Amino acid sequence: MYASSSQSRFVSVPQFESQSIEHSTDDIPLRPTKGQPQESTAYVGLTGTTLDTSTTASRAVYHPILRSRPAPAHHFWRNPCSFGTVIFLGDLLLTIAPCIFLILSFQALSIDGRPVTSDRGQTVEQTARLGPTLFPIIFAAVVGRLMRTYALWRAERGESLGILEQLNGSQNLLAAFERAVLLPSLGILSIGVVLLWALSPVGGQSALRVVYRGQSAASNTTTIYYFNNTGDVNNGAFAGASSYASYEGALNAAFQATLSSLQRVKGSDIWGNIKVPVLQYMPTYTAGQSKDGWYEFDENDYDSPYCALNGIVVSGLEDGVDTNFTMESNYFNLTCTDPTFFNYTDNADQIWGGFANWAGTLFQRGDNSSKLFNGLSSGTSSLGWNSYMVDTNYNHTPKSDPDPKYNIIYASMGDSEGWIAAYNCTVGNYHVESDILCTGRNCHVRRVRPSQNATWSNSGWPFPSSSITLQANMLNWLGSATTQQRSATISPIDFYMAGSDTPFVATIDGASGVTYDNITGEQLARRLQSLVNTGWQLAYQNQATAQRPPENKTALALSTNESTSDISSGGVGYTTTAATATTVSRHDIFVANKAWVTVTLIVSFILLFCGFASMIFKYGSRSPDILGFVSSMTRDNPNFEHIPGGDKLDGLQRARVLRHVKVQIVDVRPWDEDGHVTLRNLGRKK
């Protein structure tokens, strides 16, 4: 077929010049009809070395393609396994592929509100995660095919080359934008093509967001039970000598656990029980900022000790449920004088430097100065020296009179320089109502107000019983709660009262001793009252403080009556109060994002429309698809003659026939300034 450089071989190629057809509205340039006479012949050299041309004017009549090219669908029933049938089925599947995202959107709506344990919901969630990957692939396939088939359809009817290039070359967003910039003045078409391709990333991201996980809330009411620290004075550890002896070990163990965890918890104790703040120390109370009588509480804005180091036990809470209720409680509130100092080493002629005269006759120690700093277990029996002492000089006869008020004397001799610091504190009793919010079993106080059901005690005697046994046992306990009565040893309680938050470390700011020089009466009162209230609550909650709250509703209901609260009577061991709580059950569910579902539906319907439009354009066109294919360069090329199927083959079909033919791009007119680039046939690839 090819000639050497010294010999040229020529083939005749018809030269055509378009001519309008009379009475025709579709003047489409096509190849001349078979048998049309040629008026002249031009010769083109193939070797690229010699060219001998002789050209004369010729005219040919161009006709539109009247007979459709062989379409795969035409042969479907004749041969279902043919290559054309496979192509047709592939086109059909690609056309309906956007239905995947339509189904995904409707499925997302159908699982809205279903629990996250739903198998179908999990399947939809996993499918949605494939959206950013799968959607752009399907979008590119569908819209890319639309661009090619629409370009072919427009070319069949005559169209400018710029528009055809814009359509056929827009196979992705960047290519569409590039052609819109490099081929200006195409107007709305270029903008529309770019905007259409811009839907690809939008659809991928919207498919990802059609469903997410949320929570559902269902409101209800229930009955919860909490420890009633306003009553039950007959069943606690302070009720009598035998009770105190029985519970003293457990009481001290629980107390020491709370004292060692001061830096770990704020709104609850280490067992999760609710700690109530002191109303008088709340910033909103001191500022007078009440709302409907309530004072808002923020534990992050509260730096004072709570009423007690331990909390109030609450039963009836459930995991995964928000519970809101109000709780009545009371606490002892102390008001202390600033310290009075006595130097017992420089004033040897005075007993304890004058402290004994200042204290007067004490309830536990009488006027026996030798027992002033003895730790007492009961009565006046001594347990050895202690670094602090707690007692009272209150006259126990007029318990109902508002004056004088019951008092507690706290004194410390832990100062290494021989000073005694003494405080005299009066004791009041206050009733408050707390608004509690629990998330599962984790509770905190939201706001506090003075109780609407009880009055604050103005009498001098703050205890619920006129018996002196309660306060006597409480004073004994305060003097021995950490069981550390040894000479030259400072008690952890002494460290706590002097301001330490790590009292068992036995140092304050690196110093091994304690000093009360900078501890005002108000500061000491806040810490001392927390110890008094801790002992009071522990004495009546007993071991329940350190245990999981009981869930037996029958036992809890029996315990609302003091006479049946004992375990032997079927109760839980302490007096309870029933409260009606509002609950909100929260469950993890699937939530359909309506906005993104709408976006996905719109983009998917647009894509489905593009798919059907491309099918119509593809199978409605009579011309073979030759735009944008390398195989189209073999058409009307004398190097590629006698191809089975001829010019009726489209680009892919022609490429399939010639897939084993090796080609090369060559210039067959190198001597010409403009040249002539075409494909050269190098024969069948071995």
C-alpha positions in Angstrom: 0.0 0.0 0.0 2.9 2.4 0.8 5.5 3.6 -1.7 9.2 4.4 -1.1 10.6 7.8 -1.3 11.6 7.4 -4.9 8.2 6.2 -6.1 4.8 7.8 -5.4 1.6 6.0 -5.3 -1.6 8.0 -5.7 -5.2 7.3 -4.9 -8.1 9.3 -6.3 -10.2 11.2 -3.7 -13.4 12.9 -4.8 -13.5 16.6 -4.2 -16.8 18.0 -3.2 -18.4 21.3 -3.0 -21.7 21.8 -1.3 -24.7 22.6 -3.3 -28.2 23.4 -2.0 -31.0 21.1 -2.8 -34.0 22.7 -4.4 -37.2 22.7 -2.3 -35.2 21.2 0.7 -35.1 22.8 4.2 -32.4 20.4 5.6 -29.2 21.2 3.8 -26.9 18.8 5.7 -23.5 18.1 4.2 -23.1 14.3 3.8 -21.2 11.9 1.5 -22.4 11.8 -2.1 -24.9 9.0 -3.0 -23.6 5.9 -4.5 -23.1 6.1 -8.3 -23.0 9.9 -8.4 -20.8 11.0 -11.3 -17.5 12.7 -10.5 -16.5 15.6 -12.7 -12.9 15.6 -11.7 -10.4 13.7 -9.6 -7.7 14.9 -7.2 -4.8 12.8 -6.2 -3.2 12.9 -2.8 0.3 11.3 -2.3 0.5 9.0 0.7 4.2 8.8 1.1 4.6 12.3 2.1 7.5 12.9 -0.4 5.8 13.5 -3.8 2.4 15.0 -4.5 0.9 15.5 -7.9 -2.4 17.2 -7.9 -4.8 18.2 -10.5 -7.9 19.8 -9.2 -11.0 21.0 -11.1 -14.2 22.2 -9.8 -16.8 19.6 -8.9 -20.2 19.8 -7.5 -22.1 17.2 -5.5 -25.5 17.1 -4.0 -25.7 16.3 -0.3 -28.7 14.4 1.1 -29.8 13.9 4.7 -29.7 10.4 6.1 -33.1 9.0 5.4 -32.5 5.4 6.7 -31.6 5.0 10.3 -28.4 3.3 11.1 -28.6 -0.2 12.6 -29.6 0.3 16.3 -29.0 -2.3 19.0 -32.6 -2.2 19.9 -33.7 -3.4 16.4 -32.0 -6.7 17.0 -33.0 -7.3 20.6 -35.6 -9.9 19.9 -33.6 -11.5 17.0 -30.5 -12.0 19.1 -30.8 -11.2 22.8 -27.1 -12.0 23.3 -25.7 -9.8 20.6 -23.3 -6.9 21.3 -25.9 -4.4 20.3 -28.3 -5.8 22.9 -25.7 -5.5 25.6 -25.1 -1.9 24.7 -28.9 -1.2 24.7 -29.3 -2.9 28.1 -26.3 -0.9 29.4 -27.9 2.3 28.2 -31.2 1.4 29.9 -29.5 0.6 33.2 -27.6 3.8 33.1 -30.8 5.7 32.4 -32.6 4.4 35.5 -29.4 4.5 37.7 -30.5 7.8 39.3 -33.5 5.8 40.8 -31.0 4.6 43.4 -30.9 8.0 45.0 -34.6 8.5 44.7 -35.1 5.2 46.6 -32.5 6.3 49.1 -34.4 9.6 49.7 -37.7 7.9 50.2 -36.1 5.2 52.4 -34.6 8.0 54.5 -38.1 9.4 55.0 -39.5 6.0 55.9 -37.0 5.4 58.7 -37.5 8.9 60.2 -38.0 8.3 64.0 -37.0 4.7 64.0 -34.6 3.5 66.7 -30.9 3.2 65.7 -31.1 -0.6 66.3 -33.3 -0.9 63.2 -31.7 -3.1 60.5 -33.3 -1.2 57.7 -32.2 2.1 59.2 -28.6 0.9 59.5 -28.7 -0.2 55.8 -30.0 3.2 54.7 -27.3 4.9 56.8 -24.5 2.8 55.3 -25.9 3.4 51.8 -26.0 7.1 52.4 -22.3 7.1 53.2 -21.6 5.9 49.7 -23.3 9.0 48.2 -20.2 11.2 47.7 -18.5 8.3 45.9 -21.3 6.7 43.9 -23.3 9.8 42.9 -20.5 11.7 40.9 -19.8 8.5 39.0 -23.4 7.9 37.9 -23.8 11.7 37.3 -20.8 11.8 35.0 -21.9 8.8 33.1 -25.5 10.0 32.5 -24.7 13.7 31.8 -21.6 12.9 29.8 -23.7 10.6 27.5 -26.4 13.3 27.3 -23.8 15.9 26.1 -22.5 13.6 23.4 -25.9 12.4 22.1 -27.4 15.9 22.2 -24.4 17.2 20.2 -24.9 14.5 17.6 -28.6 15.2 17.4 -27.9 18.9 16.9 -25.2 18.2 14.4 -27.7 16.1 12.3 -29.9 19.2 12.0 -27.1 21.7 11.4 -25.3 23.6 14.3 -22.4 25.9 14.8 -19.1 24.2 15.5 -18.7 26.2 18.8 -21.9 24.8 20.3 -21.1 21.2 19.2 -17.6 21.5 20.8 -19.2 22.9 24.0 -21.6 20.0 24.2 -19.4 17.2 23.1 -16.4 18.3 25.1 -18.3 18.9 28.4 -17.6 15.6 30.1 -17.0 17.0 33.5 -17.3 20.2 35.4 -13.8 21.5 34.7 -14.1 20.7 30.9 -17.5 22.4 30.8 -16.1 25.5 32.5 -13.0 25.5 30.3 -15.1 25.5 27.1 -17.4 28.2 28.5 -14.3 30.4 28.9 -12.5 29.5 25.7 -15.6 29.5 23.6 -17.2 32.8 24.5 -20.5 34.2 23.2 -22.3 30.9 23.5 -24.7 32.5 26.0 -27.2 30.6 28.0 -26.1 27.2 26.7 -22.6 27.4 28.2 -24.0 28.7 31.5 -26.6 25.9 31.6 -24.1 23.2 30.9 -21.8 24.5 33.7 -24.6 24.7 36.1 -25.8 21.2 35.2 -22.4 19.8 36.0 -22.2 21.8 39.2 -25.1 19.6 40.5 -22.7 16.6 40.7 -20.9 17.6 44.0 -24.2 19.0 45.4 -25.9 15.7 44.8 -23.1 13.6 46.3 -23.0 15.7 49.5 -26.8 15.8 49.8 -27.0 12.0 49.5 -24.6 11.7 52.4 -26.8 14.0 54.6 -30.2 12.6 54.0 -30.2 10.8 57.4 -28.5 11.3 60.7 -28.8 10.2 64.2 -30.8 12.1 66.8 -32.8 11.6 69.9 -36.5 11.3 70.6 -38.1 12.6 73.8 -41.3 11.3 75.4 -42.6 13.0 78.6 -44.2 11.2 81.5 -44.6 11.3 85.2 -43.3 8.9 87.9 -42.7 8.7 91.6 -39.2 8.9 93.0 -38.1 8.6 96.6 -35.3 10.5 98.5 -33.9 10.5 101.9 -35.9 12.6 104.3 -33.3 14.4 106.4 -35.9 16.5 108.2 -37.2 13.6 110.4 -36.6 10.1 111.7 -34.7 11.0 114.8 -35.2 7.7 116.4 -33.5 5.3 114.0 -30.2 6.9 113.4 -26.7 6.4 114.8 -27.1 9.3 117.2 -30.5 8.1 118.6 -28.9 6.3 121.6 -25.7 4.9 123.1 -26.2 1.4 121.7 -27.0 2.8 118.2 -23.9 5.0 118.3 -21.7 2.1 119.3 -23.1 -0.1 116.5 -22.8 2.4 113.7 -19.7 4.4 114.8 -17.3 2.3 112.7 -19.4 2.5 109.5 -20.1 6.2 110.1 -16.4 7.1 110.4 -15.5 5.0 107.3 -18.1 6.8 105.2 -17.1 10.2 106.6 -13.4 9.7 106.0 -14.2 8.7 102.4 -16.0 11.9 101.8 -13.3 14.0 103.5 -10.6 12.5 101.3 -12.5 13.3 98.0 -13.0 17.0 98.4 -11.3 17.8 95.1 -13.0 15.1 93.1 -16.6 16.1 93.1 -18.8 19.2 93.5 -22.5 18.7 92.9 -22.6 15.1 94.1 -20.6 12.9 96.4 -18.3 10.1 95.3 -21.3 7.7 95.2 -23.5 10.0 93.0 -25.8 11.3 95.7 -27.1 14.8 95.4 -25.3 17.6 97.4 -27.4 20.6 98.3 -25.7 24.0 98.3 -26.1 26.4 101.2 -28.7 29.0 100.1 -27.1 31.8 102.1 -23.8 31.3 100.3 -25.2 31.2 96.7 -24.1 34.3 94.7 -27.6 34.8 93.3 -29.0 34.8 96.9 -26.5 37.3 98.2 -27.2 39.5 95.2 -30.9 39.3 95.7 -31.5 37.9 92.2 -34.6 35.7 92.6 -37.1 34.7 90.0 -40.5 33.7 91.3 -38.8 33.1 94.6 -36.2 30.8 93.1 -32.4 31.4 93.1 -30.5 30.0 90.2 -27.6 27.8 91.0 -24.4 27.2 89.0 -21.9 24.9 90.6 -19.1 26.4 88.5 -19.9 29.8 90.2 -20.1 28.3 93.7 -16.9 28.0 95.7 -18.2 27.4 99.2 -18.7 24.1 100.9 -22.1 22.4 100.3 -24.5 21.7 103.1 -22.7 18.4 103.7 -19.8 16.5 102.3 -22.1 13.6 101.4 -25.3 13.8 99.4 -28.9 12.8 99.7 -29.8 9.3 98.4 -32.4 9.3 95.6 -34.2 6.2 94.3 -36.3 5.6 91.2 -34.0 7.1 88.6 -33.5 5.3 85.3 -30.7 5.2 82.8 -31.3 7.2 79.7 -34.2 9.2 81.2 -34.1 12.8 82.2 -35.9 13.3 85.6 -37.0 16.6 87.1 -38.4 17.0 90.6 -38.2 19.2 93.7 -36.7 18.0 97.0 -37.3 19.3 100.5 -34.3 19.2 102.9 -32.9 21.0 105.9 -29.5 21.8 107.2 -27.7 23.3 110.2 -26.4 26.7 109.5 -23.6 28.1 111.7 -22.6 31.7 112.5 -19.2 32.0 114.2 -17.3 34.7 115.8 -13.8 35.6 114.7 -11.1 33.7 116.5 -9.9 34.4 120.0 -6.2 33.4 120.6 -4.7 32.1 123.8 -1.0 31.4 124.3 -0.8 28.6 126.8 3.0 28.5 126.9 3.6 32.2 127.8 0.8 32.3 130.3 1.6 29.3 132.5 -0.1 30.9 135.5 -3.4 30.8 133.6 -5.1 27.4 132.7 -4.5 26.9 129.0 -3.6 30.6 128.7 -7.0 31.7 129.8 -8.9 29.5 127.4 -10.6 27.5 130.2 -12.1 30.6 131.7 -13.2 31.8 128.3 -14.9 28.5 127.5 -16.7 28.2 130.9 -18.5 25.1 131.9 -18.7 22.7 128.9 -21.4 20.1 128.3 -19.0 17.2 127.7 -16.0 18.2 129.8 -17.6 20.3 132.5 -15.1 22.6 134.1 -12.3 19.9 134.1 -9.6 21.7 132.2 -7.5 18.6 132.0 -10.0 17.2 129.5 -10.2 20.2 127.2 -8.4 18.6 124.3 -9.1 15.0 125.1 -10.9 12.9 122.4 -14.1 11.6 123.9 -16.0 8.4 122.8 -18.9 8.7 125.2 -19.5 10.6 128.4 -16.2 11.8 129.7 -14.0 8.8 129.0 -10.8 9.9 127.4 -9.2 8.6 124.2 -6.1 10.7 124.4 -5.0 14.1 123.3 -6.3 15.7 120.2 -5.2 18.8 118.2 -8.8 20.2 118.3 -11.9 20.0 120.4 -15.7 20.4 119.9 -18.1 21.1 122.7 -20.8 23.5 123.8 -21.5 25.6 126.9 -25.2 25.9 126.1 -27.7 25.8 129.0 -29.9 22.9 127.9 -32.9 23.9 130.1 -34.7 26.6 127.9 -34.8 24.6 124.6 -37.9 26.3 123.3 -36.7 29.9 123.9 -35.3 31.8 120.9 -32.5 33.1 123.2 -29.9 32.0 123.8 -29.2 30.0 120.7 -27.5 26.6 120.8 -23.8 27.0 120.3 -20.8 25.0 119.4 -17.3 25.9 120.5 -14.5 24.9 118.2 -10.9 25.2 119.4 -7.5 24.2 117.9 -4.1 23.9 119.5 -2.5 22.7 116.3 -0.4 25.9 116.0 3.3 25.0 116.5 3.9 28.2 118.5 1.7 27.3 121.4 -1.4 29.3 120.4 -5.0 28.1 120.9 -7.6 29.5 118.3 -11.1 29.4 119.6 -14.4 30.1 117.8 -17.9 30.4 119.3 -20.6 29.4 116.8 -24.4 29.6 117.1 -26.5 27.0 115.3 -29.6 27.5 113.3 -31.8 25.2 111.3 -33.0 26.0 107.7 -35.5 24.3 105.4 -35.0 24.7 101.6 -36.6 23.4 98.5 -34.2 22.4 95.6 -35.1 21.9 91.9 -33.3 18.8 90.8 -32.5 17.7 87.2 -31.1 14.2 86.6 -29.7 12.9 83.4 -29.9 9.2 83.9 -28.5 8.8 87.4 -26.4 11.9 87.4 -28.1 14.7 89.2 -27.5 18.3 90.0 -29.3 21.2 91.6 -30.6 23.8 89.2 -32.2 26.3 91.7 -33.0 26.7 95.4 -35.6 28.6 97.4 -36.7 28.7 101.0 -39.1 25.9 101.7 -42.8 26.6 101.2 -43.9 23.8 103.5 -41.7 24.4 106.6 -40.6 27.5 108.5 -37.1 28.3 109.4 -36.3 27.6 113.1 -35.9 30.7 115.2 -35.8 28.9 118.4 -32.5 28.4 120.3 -32.7 24.6 120.0 -32.1 23.5 116.4 -32.6 19.8 116.8 -35.8 18.0 115.9 -36.0 16.3 119.3 -35.8 17.8 122.7 -33.6 14.9 123.8 -30.0 15.9 124.5 -28.8 12.5 123.4 -28.7 13.5 119.7 -26.5 16.5 120.2 -24.3 14.7 122.8 -23.5 11.8 120.4 -23.0 14.2 117.5 -20.4 16.2 119.6 -18.7 12.9 120.6 -18.5 11.9 117.0 -17.1 15.3 115.8 -14.3 14.9 118.3 -13.3 11.4 117.1 -14.5 11.1 113.5 -11.0 10.5 112.1 -9.9 8.4 115.1 -6.5 10.2 115.3 -6.1 11.1 119.0 -2.3 11.1 119.6 -0.1 13.8 121.0 2.0 15.8 118.6 -0.3 14.7 115.7 -2.6 17.1 114.0 -6.0 15.7 113.0 -7.2 15.8 109.4 -10.3 17.6 110.7 -8.0 20.3 112.0 -6.4 20.6 108.6 -9.8 20.8 106.9 -11.0 23.5 109.3 -7.8 25.5 108.7 -8.5 25.6 104.9 -7.0 22.4 103.4 -8.7 20.5 100.6 -6.4 17.6 101.1 -6.6 17.1 104.9 -5.1 13.6 104.9 -1.9 14.8 103.3 -1.2 16.6 106.6 0.2 19.8 105.0 -1.1 23.3 104.2 0.8 25.0 101.5 3.8 22.9 102.3 3.7 23.6 106.1 3.3 20.7 108.5 1.3 22.7 111.1 -1.9 24.6 111.0 -2.6 28.3 111.6 -5.9 30.1 112.0 -4.4 33.6 111.8 -6.3 34.3 108.5 -9.4 32.1 109.1 -12.3 34.4 109.8 -15.4 33.3 111.7 -17.4 33.2 108.5 -14.8 30.9 106.8 -14.7 28.5 109.7 -18.5 28.5 110.0 -18.8 27.3 106.4 -16.5 24.3 107.0 -17.7 23.4 110.4 -21.4 23.3 109.4 -20.5 21.0 106.5 -19.0 18.6 109.1 -22.1 18.8 111.3 -24.5 18.2 108.4 -22.3 15.4 107.1 -22.5 13.6 110.4 -26.2 14.2 110.7 -27.0 12.8 107.3 -24.6 9.8 107.6 -26.1 8.9 110.9 -29.6 8.5 109.4 -28.8 7.2 105.9 -26.4 4.6 107.5 -24.8 2.3 104.9 -27.3 3.5 102.2 -24.9 6.4 101.5 -22.2 4.1 100.0 -24.6 1.7 98.3 -26.6 1.7 95.1 -30.0 3.3 95.8 -32.7 0.7 96.5 -35.2 0.1 93.7 -37.8 -1.8 95.6 -40.8 0.5 95.3 -42.7 -1.3 98.0 -39.9 -0.9 100.5 -39.4 2.7 99.6 -43.1 3.4 100.0 -43.1 1.7 103.4 -40.2 3.9 104.4 -42.2 7.1 104.0 -43.6 6.2 107.4 -41.0 6.4 110.1 -42.5 3.5 112.0 -42.0 1.1 109.1 -38.8 2.5 107.6 -36.6 0.0 109.5 -35.4 -3.0 107.4 -36.9 -5.4 109.9 -40.3 -3.8 109.1 -39.9 -4.1 105.4 -38.4 -0.6 104.8 -35.0 0.5 103.4 -33.4 1.5 106.7 -34.1 5.2 106.6 -37.1 7.5 106.2 -38.0 8.5 102.6 -40.1 11.2 101.0 -42.1 10.5 97.8 -42.1 13.1 95.1 -43.8 13.3 91.7 -41.2 13.7 89.0 -41.5 14.7 85.4 -39.5 12.3 83.1 -38.3 12.7 79.6 -37.2 9.4 78.0 -34.6 9.9 75.3 -33.8 7.3 72.7 -31.3 7.4 69.8 -33.2 7.4 66.5 -32.7 8.0 62.8 -33.7 11.4 61.6 -34.4 12.2 58.0 -32.9 15.6 57.1 -35.9 17.0 55.1 -33.8 19.8 53.5 -31.1 17.5 52.1 -33.7 14.9 51.1 -35.4 17.5 49.0 -32.1 18.5 47.4 -31.4 14.9 46.7 -34.8 14.3 45.1 -34.5 17.4 42.9 -31.0 16.5 41.7 -32.0 12.9 41.2 -35.1 13.8 39.1 -33.0 16.1 37.0 -30.5 13.3 36.5 -33.2 10.9 35.6 -34.6 13.3 33.1 -31.1 13.6 31.6 -30.9 9.9 31.3 -34.2 9.5 29.4 -33.3 12.6 27.2 -30.0 11.0 26.2 -31.8 7.7 25.3 -34.2 9.7 23.1 -31.3 11.6 21.4 -29.2 8.5 21.0 -31.8 6.2 19.5 -33.6 9.0 17.7 -30.5 10.0 15.7 -30.0 8.5 12.3 -26.3 9.5 12.0 -23.6 7.3 13.4 -22.0 8.7 16.5 -18.7 9.9 15.1 -18.1 12.9 17.3 -15.2 12.7 19.7 -13.9 9.3 18.7 -10.4 8.5 17.4 -11.9 5.9 15.1 -13.8 8.7 13.3 -10.4 9.8 11.8 -10.5 6.5 9.7 -13.6 7.6 7.9 -13.1 8.6 4.3 -9.4 7.8 4.8 -7.9 5.8 1.9 -5.7 4.0 4.4 -8.8 2.3 5.8 -10.9 0.9 3.0 -13.3 -2.0 2.9 -14.2 -1.9 6.7 -17.1 -4.2 7.5 -20.2 -2.1 8.2 -18.8 0.9 6.3 -19.7 4.4 7.3 -22.9 3.4 9.0 -20.9 2.3 12.1 -20.7 4.8 15.0 -17.4 5.6 16.8 -17.4 2.7 19.3 -18.6 0.1 16.7 -15.9 1.2 14.3 -13.3 1.1 17.1 -14.4 -2.4 17.9 -13.9 -3.5 14.3 -10.5 -1.8 14.1 -9.3 -2.5 17.7 -6.3 -4.6 16.5 -5.2 -2.2 13.8 -2.1 -0.2 14.7 -2.2 3.4 13.6 0.1 6.4 13.6 -0.5 10.1 13.3 1.4 11.4 10.3 1.6 14.5 8.1 1.1 13.5 4.5 1.9 17.0 3.2 5.0 18.1 5.1 6.2 20.4 2.3 3.0 22.4 2.6 2.9 25.2 5.1 -0.5 24.1 6.4 0.3 20.4 6.1 -2.2 17.6 6.3 -2.4 15.4 9.4 -4.2 12.1 9.3 -4.0 8.5 10.6 -1.7 6.0 8.9 -2.4 2.3 8.9 0.5 0.3 10.1 -1.2 -3.1 9.8 -2.7 -5.5 12.3 -1.0 -5.5 15.7 0.7 -8.8 16.4 
